[in-house]
Amino acid sequence: MPREHTPCRTYERDTCTLSPFCQLESLNPGGSIKDRPALEILRRSIEEGQIGKDTVIVEATSGNMGIGLAQICCRLGLRFICITDKNISAQNLQLLRAYGAEVEVVTEADPANGDLLQTRIARAQEIARRLRNSFWVNQYANIYNARAHHQTMLEILDQLDGKLDFLFCAASSCGTVRGCAEYLRLNGFGSTKIYVADAYGSVIFGGKRGKRQIQGHGAGIKPRLFARGLVHKSIKVSDLECVIGCRRLLAAEALLVGGSSGATLMAVEHAKNDIPDDANCVMIFPDRGERYLETVFCDDWVREHLGCSASDLESHKRSFGMSSGCVKAAANCKAAPLHDSASK
Ligand SMILES: Cc1ncc(COP(=O)(O)O)c(C=O)c1O
């Protein structure tokens, strides 16, 4: 499947002259950055003979990876069994089924550590073992998950004429951060700094496992793809900050993006003293906000799950010095602004 670059456009922060770019991964065909590893893993594994036309694809996922795999399996006529958990959104469940995935929902957390991810993975392994002709995608350890992001990094560099000082991204399986970091290192971009937004309650960069409520933001296990030496700084971002970041992007830029994009914006906010005004800084925004209308963009959900009222949320949002940056952002845009390209 030939692809065009996903666009990298400017985001204007009014508090200084820094204008970070955002890489809009929502414009992949299945709506998220996870289309990339889904395609890369299946394509390489077909080439290597691990997947044939009767192979059943199995993976544990509660969101974007499942949707990416379901889309490609649908296209290739492969059977896909998706093991998800009770926290999956109704919309993601419907999307998976619309693409023809067989979905199994686990409800019991791992008794040893209370984590649903472990139960999902164990169940996916069990199903893959039981079926005669199966392929377990295993995104947390599959090296093609990371390799897919060599292309992501190439596309970003291409749009910035090879000048990149800071890359900010979220991490869950660590495919994005590992793949981007590897590409930079292998291609002589050793001076680019990589900063990662990690969740409280995530154990990727250390800390205690705890409740996390934003999809794609942190992990309750340390993924095999994780490699500490590739990252210059990890920044803890709370679930509420993810919401504040998302609401701020919506108000200032009319960008409706998912929770981990809000996390990435807030990581830039936390690290702004590290970033010279003339630096080229890119934030990877993994998906669009439509998948979060009942969570991140729902005041009742935010109050119930994160203990923050709508009025407090509004003042948190303002405390970051938000104003309208849309006009300047569009004028500064390197790649065509979204609204322009849509109207052509
Ligand atoms: C919305 C979202 N953001 C960020 C990530 C993290 O990406 P990675 O798994 O490559 O670390 C994911 C992964 O599923 C995601 O769905």
The ligand as an SDF file (V2000), in Angstrom:
LIG
                    3D

 16 16  0  0  0  0  0  0  0  0999 V2000
   -3.1680    7.0190   21.3240 C   0  0  0  0  0  0  0  0  0  0  0  0
   -1.8310    6.4090   21.5070 C   0  0  0  0  0  0  0  0  0  0  0  0
   -0.8160    7.1990   21.8720 N   0  0  0  0  0  0  0  0  0  0  0  0
    0.4230    6.7140   22.0820 C   0  0  0  0  0  0  0  0  0  0  0  0
    0.6940    5.3680   21.9210 C   0  0  0  0  0  0  0  0  0  0  0  0
    2.0720    4.8680   22.2410 C   0  0  0  0  0  0  0  0  0  0  0  0
    2.7590    4.4090   21.1510 O   0  0  0  0  0  0  0  0  0  0  0  0
    3.7800    3.1960   21.2820 P   0  0  0  0  0  0  0  0  0  0  0  0
    2.9610    1.9540   21.5380 O   0  0  0  0  0  0  0  0  0  0  0  0
    4.4720    3.1650   19.9820 O   0  0  0  0  0  0  0  0  0  0  0  0
    4.6990    3.4720   22.4400 O   0  0  0  0  0  0  0  0  0  0  0  0
   -0.3410    4.5140   21.5370 C   0  0  0  0  0  0  0  0  0  0  0  0
   -0.1330    3.0890   21.4080 C   0  0  0  0  0  0  0  0  0  0  0  0
   -1.0300    2.2970   21.3840 O   0  0  0  0  0  0  0  0  0  0  0  0
   -1.6260    5.0490   21.3190 C   0  0  0  0  0  0  0  0  0  0  0  0
   -2.6640    4.2780   20.9500 O   0  0  0  0  0  0  0  0  0  0  0  0
  1  2  1  0
  2  3  1  0
  2 15  2  0
  3  4  2  0
  4  5  1  0
  5  6  1  0
  5 12  2  0
  6  7  1  0
  7  8  1  0
  8  9  2  0
  8 10  1  0
  8 11  1  0
 12 13  1  0
 12 15  1  0
 13 14  2  0
 15 16  1  0
M  END
$$$$
